[in-house]
Amino acid sequence: MRRFSGATTLAVLSLAVFSHEGWATSPDASVRPVVRPASAEVDVDFSEWLADFRTRARAEGISEGVLNAALSGVTPVAEVIRRDRNQSEFTKTIWEYLSTAVSEARIANGRAALAQHGDVLARIEAAYGVDRQVVVAIWGLESAYGAFRGSDSTIASLATLAHDPRRRDFFESQLMAALRILQDGHVTARDMRGSWAGAMGHTQFMPTSFMEHAVDFTGDGKRDIWSDDPTDALASTAAYLKHFGWTKGQPWGVEVRLPEGFDYTQANRKITRLPSDWAQAGVLGVDGQSVPDHGLASVLLPAGGRGAAFLIFDNFEVLEHYNTADAYVIGVGHLGDRIMGGGPIQGDWPVGDRALTFDERKELQSRLTAQGFDTQKVDGRIGPLTINAVRAYQVATGLMPDGYASLRLLERLRQG
């Protein structure tokens, strides 16, 4: 799940892509703040920090037995810090990402998983109103249908990241939630394992998301997302999507063809129309027909005007609560479609392009702002604010206003 993003739209041409099985960003819902001394931002020795955290955990009602079972002998894990520091440099273009996220093997394995767990998935769909193929697709991207749930100690990973000053508040909240999960008896500290960043189980829930959205679908008194039986994890994923407003039967998006002379300023998430209205403007499905009126939709160009185009619906935004990157949402949606027999994306991609590095994305933002097209942040994230600034620059300079932050655009900005 959207792990650190809280999951916003990143209509990116270059995205921070972590591992497909267990992204470093899983569902993290609201995080209850943890009160700490004002001096806590100063780096302290791990043992000193841990002793202080244990005191605060006791005050939060965590028992001594749970604290001893979970935290005794815990030491910081250097590999966790290394991976945390290096995340932003791992970038892929959307077409590179989709080639693995929606590979033939993943499609075939998804169909097999759908068949094997069909009865359970049908009950989950009936209970939560979330289409089964979407739940299966998330399962496929997060853990390869349970094959790669992660083997890192969740407690050790979270303690390492909670001690590190970079995102201490967030990870202390996650660690406190993990201790509550242990205290509630859903899993043992030994079996609480997952990704290096603390995302857990078949569909990679962060602890706070588990506390707020995980369900006991098997009725055994435990919300078990870790065991070989994926039932609780799949139901929890459906419960999560239901909470954020999933509409059963509505697609995440539909691939479309844009007409000659299309006004690319209309490819804006804030501009929504019924597909029948888009059809009047020449925006049609790849079959040449009007897309059915599943609801209000906007045009999305994840790789600019030279790439595939989609009409996206409210369910796209729901999936963003799992992970904010457009590539991830398209990956989940398209994988689900392929599992159900849908065809591949037909539009071309600008395969000659490469993803911008993290430093190049920051440079792009800095240069846009310096030339009067304020991105409001220089953080290396190509989100709506940067896309709007790119589009404004393109309009001002007579370029195709598709909001696509490409290397060619950066090179033009470098020329002044």
C-alpha positions in Angstrom: 0.0 0.0 0.0 0.9 3.4 -0.1 3.3 3.3 2.2 4.9 6.7 2.7 3.1 8.7 0.2 -0.1 8.6 2.0 -0.7 8.0 -1.6 -1.2 12.1 -4.4 -1.1 11.8 -8.1 2.3 11.7 -9.6 1.6 12.0 -13.3 5.2 11.2 -14.0 7.4 10.6 -16.7 10.0 9.4 -14.3 8.8 7.8 -11.1 10.5 6.6 -8.0 10.0 2.9 -8.4 11.0 0.6 -5.6 10.7 -3.2 -5.8 7.4 -4.4 -7.3 7.1 -6.9 -4.5 6.7 -4.7 -1.5 7.2 -1.1 -2.4 8.6 1.0 0.3 5.4 3.0 0.3 2.3 0.8 1.5 -1.0 1.9 2.8 -0.4 4.3 5.6 -3.5 5.9 6.8 -3.7 8.6 9.4 -0.9 8.4 11.9 -1.5 9.3 15.5 1.2 11.7 16.7 3.6 10.5 19.3 4.7 13.1 21.9 8.4 13.3 22.2 10.8 15.7 24.0 11.8 18.7 21.8 15.4 17.5 21.8 14.4 14.2 20.1 15.3 15.5 16.7 19.0 15.4 17.7 20.5 12.1 16.8 21.1 10.0 19.9 22.6 6.6 20.6 20.3 3.8 19.6 20.2 2.3 23.1 19.4 5.6 24.6 16.6 6.2 22.1 15.3 2.7 22.6 15.1 3.1 26.4 13.2 6.4 26.0 10.9 4.8 23.4 10.2 1.9 25.8 9.2 4.4 28.5 6.8 6.1 26.1 5.4 2.8 24.9 4.7 1.7 28.5 2.8 5.0 29.0 0.8 4.2 25.9 -0.3 0.9 27.5 2.1 -1.6 25.9 2.9 -4.4 28.4 6.3 -5.2 29.7 6.0 -8.7 28.2 5.3 -7.4 24.7 8.1 -4.9 25.0 10.6 -7.6 26.1 9.5 -10.0 23.4 9.6 -7.4 20.6 12.5 -5.1 21.6 15.0 -7.1 23.6 18.2 -7.5 21.6 17.0 -5.3 18.8 19.8 -3.4 17.1 19.8 -1.0 14.1 20.0 -2.6 10.7 22.5 -0.8 8.4 20.9 -2.2 5.2 17.6 -0.6 6.1 19.2 2.9 6.3 21.1 2.3 3.1 17.9 1.4 1.2 16.0 4.3 2.7 18.7 6.8 1.6 18.9 5.3 -2.0 15.2 5.0 -2.8 14.9 8.2 -4.8 17.6 7.2 -7.3 15.7 4.1 -8.5 13.7 5.4 -11.4 12.0 3.8 -14.4 9.9 5.2 -17.1 6.3 4.1 -17.0 6.6 1.7 -19.9 9.7 0.0 -18.3 7.7 -0.4 -15.1 4.6 -1.8 -16.8 6.7 -4.3 -18.8 7.5 -6.1 -15.5 4.4 -5.1 -13.4 2.1 -6.5 -16.1 4.4 -9.2 -17.6 2.9 -12.3 -19.2 4.1 -14.4 -16.2 2.4 -12.0 -13.7 -0.8 -12.2 -15.8 -0.8 -16.0 -15.9 -0.1 -16.2 -12.2 -2.9 -13.8 -11.5 -5.3 -15.9 -13.4 -4.2 -19.0 -11.5 -4.6 -17.1 -8.2 -8.0 -15.9 -9.2 -9.0 -19.5 -10.0 -7.5 -21.0 -6.9 -9.1 -18.5 -4.5 -12.2 -17.9 -6.5 -14.7 -18.8 -3.8 -13.0 -16.6 -1.2 -12.6 -13.7 -3.6 -16.3 -14.0 -4.5 -17.2 -13.7 -0.8 -14.9 -10.8 -0.3 -16.3 -9.0 -3.4 -19.9 -9.6 -2.1 -18.9 -8.3 1.4 -17.0 -5.2 0.4 -18.2 -4.3 -3.1 -14.6 -4.3 -4.5 -14.0 -6.0 -7.8 -12.0 -9.2 -7.2 -9.5 -8.6 -10.0 -8.3 -5.4 -8.4 -7.7 -7.1 -5.1 -5.8 -9.9 -7.0 -3.8 -7.3 -9.0 -2.7 -5.5 -5.8 -1.7 -8.9 -4.3 0.3 -9.6 -7.5 2.2 -6.3 -7.4 2.8 -6.2 -3.7 4.1 -9.8 -3.1 3.8 -11.7 -6.4 0.7 -13.4 -5.1 2.3 -14.2 -1.7 5.6 -15.5 -3.0 7.6 -12.5 -1.8 6.0 -11.2 1.4 9.3 -10.0 2.8 11.5 -11.7 5.4 12.8 -8.7 7.3 11.9 -8.3 11.0 9.2 -5.6 11.0 10.2 -4.6 14.5 13.9 -4.3 13.7 13.2 -2.4 10.5 10.8 0.1 12.2 13.1 0.5 15.2 16.0 1.4 12.8 13.9 3.9 10.9 12.3 5.3 14.1 15.7 6.0 15.6 16.9 7.7 12.4 16.1 11.4 12.5 14.9 11.7 8.9 11.3 10.5 9.5 11.3 9.7 13.2 7.8 10.8 14.0 6.3 8.7 11.2 8.2 5.6 12.0 7.8 5.9 15.8 4.1 5.9 15.1 4.4 2.8 13.0 6.5 1.1 15.6 4.0 1.9 18.3 1.2 0.5 16.1 3.3 -2.7 15.5 3.6 -3.2 19.2 -0.2 -2.8 19.6 -0.7 -5.5 16.9 1.5 -7.8 18.9 -0.3 -7.0 22.1 -3.6 -7.7 20.5 -2.3 -11.2 19.6 -2.7 -11.1 15.8 0.9 -12.3 15.3 4.1 -13.0 17.2 7.2 -10.8 17.0 9.0 -13.7 15.4 6.4 -14.0 12.6 5.9 -10.3 12.1 8.0 -9.9 9.0 7.8 -8.0 5.8 9.6 -5.4 3.7 12.7 -3.5 4.8 10.5 -0.4 5.4 8.0 -2.1 7.7 5.2 -3.0 5.1 3.7 -6.4 6.1 2.1 -9.5 4.6 0.5 -10.5 1.3 -0.6 -7.0 0.4 2.0 -5.0 2.4 0.1 -3.0 5.0 2.0 -0.6 7.2 1.1 -1.1 10.9 -1.2 2.0 11.2 -3.1 0.9 8.1 -3.5 -2.6 9.6 -4.9 -1.1 12.8 -7.4 1.0 10.9 -8.4 -1.3 8.0 -7.4 -5.0 8.5 -10.2 -7.4 9.0 -10.7 -11.0 10.4 -12.4 -12.5 7.4 -11.8 -16.1 8.5 -13.4 -15.6 11.9 -10.6 -17.1 13.9 -10.2 -14.0 16.1 -7.0 -12.8 14.4 -6.4 -10.4 11.5 -3.7 -12.5 10.0 -2.1 -11.0 6.9 1.2 -12.9 7.3 0.4 -16.6 7.1 0.3 -18.7 3.9 -3.5 -18.3 3.9 -4.1 -15.0 2.1 -7.8 -14.7 3.1 -7.5 -12.0 5.8 -5.0 -10.0 3.7 -7.2 -10.0 0.6 -10.3 -9.1 2.6 -8.3 -6.3 4.3 -7.3 -4.9 1.0 -10.9 -4.8 -0.1 -11.9 -3.2 3.1 -9.2 -0.6 2.6 -10.4 0.3 -0.9 -14.1 0.3 0.2 -13.2 2.8 3.0 -11.8 5.2 0.4 -14.8 4.9 -1.8 -14.4 2.1 -4.4 -17.3 1.9 -6.9 -17.9 -1.7 -8.0 -18.1 -2.1 -11.7 -16.5 1.2 -12.5 -13.1 0.9 -14.3 -10.0 2.6 -13.0 -9.5 3.9 -16.5 -10.0 3.1 -20.2 -7.5 3.6 -22.9 -8.6 6.2 -25.5 -7.5 7.8 -28.7 -7.2 11.5 -28.9 -8.3 13.4 -32.0 -6.1 15.4 -34.3 -5.7 18.9 -32.9 -6.6 17.9 -29.4 -6.3 20.7 -26.9 -3.7 19.2 -24.5 -4.6 21.7 -21.8 -7.7 19.7 -21.4 -5.6 16.7 -20.1 -6.0 17.9 -16.6 -7.2 16.0 -13.5 -9.4 18.9 -12.6 -11.3 18.8 -15.9 -13.9 16.1 -15.7 -16.7 15.2 -18.1 -18.8 12.2 -18.9 -17.2 9.9 -21.5 -20.1 10.7 -23.8 -19.2 14.4 -23.6 -15.5 13.6 -24.2 -16.7 11.6 -27.3 -18.3 14.7 -28.6 -14.8 16.2 -28.5 -13.4 13.2 -30.4 -12.0 11.4 -27.4 -13.0 7.8 -28.1 -12.0 4.3 -27.0 -9.4 2.4 -28.9 -12.2 0.6 -30.6 -13.4 3.9 -32.1 -16.6 3.9 -29.9 -17.6 6.2 -27.1 -16.5 4.9 -23.7 -19.5 4.0 -21.6 -20.6 6.6 -19.0 -19.2 4.9 -15.9 -19.0 8.3 -14.3 -17.1 11.6 -14.6 -13.7 11.1 -16.2 -10.5 13.1 -16.9 -7.8 12.6 -19.6 -4.5 11.3 -18.3 -1.3 11.3 -20.3 1.2 9.5 -18.1 4.0 9.9 -20.7 2.8 13.1 -22.4 1.2 13.6 -25.8 3.4 11.0 -27.5 2.3 8.2 -25.2 -0.8 6.3 -24.4 -3.9 8.2 -23.2 -6.6 7.2 -20.8 -9.9 8.4 -19.4 -9.7 7.8 -15.7 -12.5 7.6 -13.2 -13.0 8.0 -9.5 -11.6 4.5 -8.8 -8.2 5.8 -10.0 -8.1 8.1 -7.1 -9.1 5.4 -4.7 -6.2 3.3 -5.9 -3.9 6.3 -5.2 -4.6 5.8 -1.5 -2.6 2.5 -1.9 0.2 4.2 -3.8 0.3 7.6 -5.3 2.4 6.9 -8.4 0.4 6.9 -11.6 2.6 4.0 -12.8 1.5 1.9 -9.8 -2.2 2.7 -10.3 -2.1 2.0 -14.0 -0.1 -1.2 -13.2 -2.8 -2.4 -10.8 -5.6 -1.5 -13.0 -4.1 -2.8 -16.2 -3.0 -6.1 -14.5 -6.5 -6.6 -13.2 -7.9 -6.0 -16.7 -5.5 -8.5 -18.3 -6.2 -11.1 -15.6 -9.9 -10.8 -16.7 -9.0 -11.3 -20.3 -8.5 -7.7 -21.5 -5.9 -6.8 -24.1 -2.6 -5.0 -23.9 -2.2 -1.2 -24.0 -2.3 -0.2 -27.7 -0.9 3.3 -27.6 2.8 3.9 -28.3 5.3 5.1 -25.6 8.1 7.5 -26.2 10.6 4.7 -25.8 13.5 6.9 -26.8 13.1 8.9 -23.5 14.8 8.0 -20.3 13.6 8.7 -16.8 15.0 11.8 -15.1 17.2 11.2 -12.2 16.2 12.6 -8.8 18.7 15.4 -9.1 17.4 16.2 -12.6 13.9 16.4 -11.4 15.0 18.9 -8.7 16.9 20.9 -11.4 13.8 21.0 -13.6 11.7 22.4 -10.7 14.4 24.9 -9.9 14.8 26.1 -13.5 11.0 26.3 -14.0 10.6 28.4 -10.8 13.5 30.7 -11.8 11.9 31.4 -15.1 8.6 32.4 -13.5 6.8 29.1 -13.5 6.7 28.3 -9.8 6.5 24.6 -8.9 6.1 25.7 -5.2 8.5 22.9 -4.1 11.9 21.7 -5.2 11.6 18.1 -3.9 12.2 15.9 -6.9 8.6 14.8 -7.1 6.8 15.3 -10.3 3.3 15.9 -8.9 0.4 18.2 -9.9 2.1 21.4 -9.0 5.1 20.7 -11.2 2.9 19.4 -14.0 1.0 22.6 -13.9 4.2 24.6 -14.1 5.5 22.5 -17.0 2.2 23.1 -18.8 2.4 26.8 -18.2 5.9 26.9 -19.5 4.9 24.9 -22.6 2.0 27.2 -23.3 4.3 30.3 -23.0 6.9 28.8 -25.3 4.6 27.3 -27.9 5.3 23.7 -27.0 2.7 20.9 -26.8 1.1 21.7 -23.4 0.9 18.1 -22.2 2.6 18.6 -18.8 5.3 16.0 -19.6 8.5 16.7 -17.7 10.9 15.2 -20.2 14.7 15.4 -20.6 14.1 17.4 -23.7 12.2 19.9 -21.7 15.0 20.1 -19.1 17.6 20.6 -21.8 15.5 23.5 -23.3 15.2 25.1 -19.8 19.0 24.8 -19.5 19.3 27.0 -22.6 17.5 29.8 -20.8 
